[in-house]
Amino acid sequence: MSQKVEQPPPTEVPLANLPSPTANDVSPPEYSAGPGSPGALQTPTPAVTAQPKATAPPTATPGQIIITPLNQIGERTEWIQCPFCLQTSKIQVRKEGSTMQVVAGVLCCLLCVCLACVPCIAHWFEDTEYRCATCHKIVATENYDGIYKTHGPGGSVQRLN
């Protein structure tokens, strides 16, 4: 003879006493009745979490240099691997006025002769050239409107900022 043991009814816990979910908690699968039989189990969809990208720049120990890829060089002097001479060298940054700077100077001159030099003094519409310090060839250019091109023996590659 087997005896049935009566289990106590489940106790209710107020929501205020429950711990708050954290980012590491995984939500339980959802169950609902399917089209076939009542109470049928549906397969839960897996949760996808995005991993944050590392944004910290690499750090160098004393005596070690960091080579910056051509598509990531900026306004300061950095070390690059030149695609022309294949040497590790610094870049030389040089800014030049564009034809748009001349047009802006002419338009300012129409207002007042004294304003003709404002686009040059304010560095409006300047293109930036990045040159290898070893072979002095242009490795990248950036137009005043943000179009960035890297140059190499096989041609140039363009990217928009």
N, C-alpha and C positions, 0 to 999 in steps of 0.2 A: 504494500500500500504506500502510495506516495502522498505526502502532505503538501498542500499548497501554502506557501508563505505569503501573507499579504504584505505588500510593500506600501510604505506611507506615500501619500500623494506628494507630488513635487511642490517644493516651497517657492513662493514668489519673492523675488529680490527687487527692490525699487531700483529704477535706472540710475539714480543719483549715486548708488553704492558701487556701480560697475566701473572697472578701470577704463580710462579713455584709450582708444586705439592709437597705436604709434605707427610710424612709417614701416616698421619691420613686420607688423601684423599682416597676415594674409586673410582675406575675407573667406568665409566658408562657402562651399559650393551651393548654388541655388537649386532647389528641388521643386518641381511642379508637375502636375499631372500632364502626361503626354496625350497625344491623340488616340493611342491604343487603349490602354487600360487605365483606370483611375489609380492615381498614386504612382505612376511609372516614373522612373528615375531618368532625368535628362543629364547628359554629360556637361559639366561646367566648362566654360571657356577659360583658358589659362590667363592669368593676369600678367601684363607686360609692364615692367617698370623701366624708365629711361635712366641711364647712368649719366651723371654730370660729366662734362668734358673737362679735362685738366686745362686750366688756364694759366697756371704759373709757368713763367719762363724757366728754362733750364739754368741751373746755377753752375758756375765754373769754379774749380779750385784754383789757387794761385799757380800760375805757370801754365794754365790750360786756357785755350781759346774756344769760343763757341762759333761755329760756322753757321751763318744765317742763310736759309734758302732764298733765292732771288725773288720769289713771289712774296716774301715777308720783310724785305728790307724797308727801312724807314728813313727819317730825316737825319738821324745821327750816324756817325761813322761806325760801320760794322765789318766783321770779317766775312768774306764770301769765298766760294770756290768758283773762280772765273771760268766760264764756258769756252773762252777763246784760248787762253794760255794755260789753263788747267792748274794754275797756281793758287794757293791760299793767300789772299791779300785783302787789304782794306779797300773800302769803296770811297770814292771822292764824290761828294754831292755838290751839284752846281745848278743854280736856278737861272733861267733866262726868260726874258720877256717874250710874249707871243704877239702875233698880229692883233689879237683882240685887245691887248694892252695899248697898242698904238691907236686903235680905233677909239678906245675909251679916252685916251689923251686928247684926240682930235675933238671928240664930243665935249669934253670938259673945257677945251680951249674956246669952243663956241659960246660957252657961258661967260667965261672970263679967261684972259690969257694967263693969269697967274695960276689957274687950276690945271693947266696942261700937264704939269709934272706930278699931279696927285696919284695917278695909277702906278707910276714907277716908284714913288716914295712909299706908297701903301702896299706894294708888292701884289697888286691885283693881276690876275690872269697870267701867272708865271708857270712855265713848264719846268719840270725837274729832271735833270740827267744824272744817272748813277754810272760812274766810270770805275774800271779796275785801276788800282794804283800801280800795278806792275806793267800792264801792256797798254794802258790808257784808252782802251776801247769801251764804247758804251754798252753796258750789260743790261740796263733797264731805263725806261723813261716813264714819266707820269705827266699827263697833260693837265692843264688847269681845271678841266672839267671832270677829273677823276679817272680817266682811262689810263690804266697801267699796263705797260708792255715790257716783257722780258725779252732780251735779245740773245742770240747764240749763233753758232756756226750754221745750224739748220734752219734758221729763220727766226721769226718773233712770235711770241704767244701773248695774247691779249686777255686781260681780265678786267672786269668792272668793279669798282670799290663799292 
